[in-house]
Amino acid sequence: MPGAAPDVLRNTLDAYFAAIAARDPQRIASIFATDGEIEDPVGHPVRRGREEVAAMFAAGVAALASHVEIKVLAAMTSGNSIAAHWLMTARGKAGRDLEAEGIDVIQVNDDGLIMRAEGYWNAAAFRQALAVN
């Protein structure tokens, strides 16, 4: 069964990471299908729909970081999914710089919008460290 073209998958991934780096919850949510969902990190509650996706990022990276950069170390496509190994550098609003590394797996629909995103990383420790003054 053929999947999305690799360039469509990579464009969606790049748009997603660029929106996270911009710390713009509405821009992030717009890359998701209206019924898209995110489980980030895996094992935490799934957020469904653009409103819940935006709220998750508004309470996370948008609230805690003043600067974010994401570098994709490797990306692999299969069917309608792309898995990316990434390194994120962020500066907390108190001025502390941190790094986090993880893997995201993103499933994309025929319109190039995210149907499901899963994050594999230690988000709790990263958020706690960003929040420290």
C-alpha positions as CSV (number, residue, x, y, z in Angstrom):
1,M,0.0,0.0,0.0
2,P,1.7,3.2,-1.1
3,G,1.9,6.1,1.4
4,A,2.5,9.8,1.3
5,A,5.4,11.0,-0.8
6,P,8.6,11.4,1.3
7,D,8.8,15.1,0.5
8,V,5.2,15.6,1.8
9,L,6.1,13.8,5.0
10,R,9.3,15.8,5.4
11,N,7.6,19.1,4.7
12,T,5.0,18.4,7.4
13,L,7.7,17.4,9.8
14,D,9.7,20.6,9.1
15,A,6.6,22.8,9.4
16,Y,5.7,21.1,12.8
17,F,9.2,21.6,14.2
18,A,9.4,25.2,12.8
19,A,6.0,26.0,14.6
20,I,7.3,24.5,17.8
21,A,10.5,26.6,17.5
22,A,8.3,29.7,16.9
23,R,6.5,28.8,20.2
24,D,3.2,29.5,18.5
25,P,0.5,27.1,19.8
26,Q,-2.1,28.1,17.1
27,R,0.5,27.6,14.3
28,I,1.4,24.2,15.8
29,A,-2.3,23.2,16.0
30,S,-2.9,24.3,12.4
31,I,-0.5,21.6,11.2
32,F,-2.8,19.0,12.7
33,A,-6.0,17.7,11.1
34,T,-9.1,18.9,12.9
35,D,-9.4,15.5,14.5
36,G,-5.6,15.0,14.9
37,E,-4.1,13.8,18.2
38,I,-0.9,14.0,20.1
39,E,0.6,11.8,22.8
40,D,3.7,13.7,24.0
41,P,5.4,12.1,25.6
42,V,4.0,8.6,25.0
43,G,2.4,7.4,28.2
44,H,0.8,10.8,29.0
45,P,-2.8,11.7,28.1
46,V,-3.7,11.9,24.4
47,R,-4.8,15.4,23.4
48,R,-7.4,15.4,20.5
49,G,-8.3,18.1,18.2
50,R,-6.6,21.4,17.4
51,E,-7.9,23.2,20.6
52,E,-6.3,20.5,22.9
53,V,-3.1,20.5,20.9
54,A,-2.8,24.3,21.1
55,A,-3.6,24.2,24.9
56,M,-0.8,21.6,25.4
57,F,1.8,23.7,23.7
58,A,0.5,26.9,25.3
59,A,1.1,25.4,28.7
60,G,4.5,23.9,27.7
61,V,7.1,25.3,25.3
62,A,5.2,28.6,24.7
63,A,4.9,29.3,28.4
64,L,8.4,28.1,29.5
65,A,10.8,28.9,26.7
66,S,12.0,32.2,25.2
67,H,14.0,30.5,22.4
68,V,13.8,27.1,20.8
69,E,15.8,25.4,18.1
70,I,15.2,21.9,16.8
71,K,17.7,20.0,14.7
72,V,16.6,16.8,12.9
73,L,19.4,14.3,13.3
74,A,17.7,11.6,11.2
75,A,14.3,11.1,9.6
76,M,12.8,7.9,8.1
77,T,9.6,7.6,6.2
78,S,7.3,4.6,5.9
79,G,3.8,4.7,4.5
80,N,2.0,7.8,5.8
81,S,4.5,8.1,8.7
82,I,7.8,9.8,9.4
83,A,10.0,9.1,12.4
84,A,12.5,11.8,13.4
85,H,15.4,11.7,15.8
86,W,15.9,15.3,17.0
87,L,17.9,17.5,19.3
88,M,16.2,20.5,20.8
89,T,18.0,23.5,22.4
90,A,15.9,25.8,24.4
91,R,16.4,28.8,26.6
92,G,14.1,29.2,29.6
93,K,12.5,32.5,30.3
94,A,14.9,32.8,33.2
95,G,17.8,32.5,30.8
96,R,18.9,28.9,31.3
97,D,19.9,26.9,28.2
98,L,19.0,23.3,28.0
99,E,19.1,20.4,25.5
100,A,16.8,17.5,25.0
101,E,16.9,14.6,22.6
102,G,14.1,12.5,21.4
103,I,12.1,10.8,18.7
104,D,8.8,11.8,17.2
105,V,6.6,9.6,15.0
106,I,4.1,11.5,13.0
107,Q,1.3,10.0,10.9
108,V,0.1,12.3,8.1
109,N,-3.2,12.3,6.2
110,D,-3.7,12.8,2.4
111,D,-3.8,16.6,2.9
112,G,-0.3,16.6,4.6
113,L,-1.8,17.3,8.1
114,I,-0.9,15.4,11.2
115,M,-3.3,12.7,12.3
116,R,-1.2,11.5,15.2
117,A,2.0,12.6,16.7
118,E,3.9,10.6,19.4
119,G,6.9,12.0,21.3
120,Y,9.5,9.8,22.9
121,W,11.6,11.9,25.3
122,N,11.8,13.0,28.9
123,A,9.5,16.0,28.7
124,A,8.8,16.2,32.4
125,A,12.5,16.7,33.3
126,F,13.0,19.2,30.5
127,R,9.9,21.3,31.5
128,Q,11.0,21.2,35.1
129,A,14.5,22.4,34.2
130,L,13.1,25.2,32.0
131,A,10.9,26.4,34.8
132,V,13.8,26.7,37.3
133,N,14.7,30.4,37.9
